[in-house]
Amino acid sequence: SCPAPPASCTDGWAQNQPGPNPHILYGALVGGPAQDGTYNDDRNDYIHNEVACDYNAAFTGVLAAMVENNF
């Protein structure tokens, strides 16, 4: 992700910045914890921190079914 315009955005800008993430996607599922149950919110650890369509599509589909069926 990049900073809000008119700030410049170069390749890997957000990944290499210190401090909090510039953009937050609330409610999205990420890869999850390691095999031993530990979790570290690290931008460079994409395996455990990546927001991916395959996680979120199934989750959204189940939620839609629950809403449709009044669960």
N, C-alpha and C positions, 0 to 999 in steps of 0.2 A: 504494500500500500504506500501511497505517497502523501506528503503533507498537503494541506489545502492550498489552492492557487492563491496568489501568484508565486508561492515558493517553488523552488526548483525541485525536480524529482529525477534522481539518477538511479541506475540499476542497483538494487539492493539497499536503497535509502533507508527504509524502515527497519530492515533486519539489522543494520549496523548502528542504529541510534541507541544511546543509553536512555534509561528512564522508561516511563509507561508507554504502552502501545499507542500510536497516534489514532488508530481507529479500532473500535471494539464491535464485534459481532455477537450480540447477546443471544443466547439460546442455541447456538450452533454446537454440534457435537464434534469433538476432536478424537484423534486416535486412541487416547487413553493411557492408562498407566503401563509401566513395564511389567514383565512377568512376575517380578517380586512384589508388585503392588505399589512401588514408588512412582511418584509423578513430579516432574520438574518443568515448570512453565518457562521453556527456553526457546526463543525464536529459531535457533539453529537446529533444534531437534524436531525436524519435520515429521518423523515417524510417529511421535507421540502427541504432537501439537497441531498437525495439519487439519484444517477444516476441509472435508472432502464430500463430494456429492454422494458417494456410495453410503456413507454413514447417515447423512442428513436426509436423503431421499426416502430411505426406508422408515426413518423416524417420523418424518412428515406424513408419509402414507398411513402409518399406524394411527397417528393422531387424527388424521382426516376420517379414517374409518370409525374411530371412537366417537368423534363428534357426530358423524352421520347416523350412527347407531345408538346415540344417547347414552354412552357408557360413562 
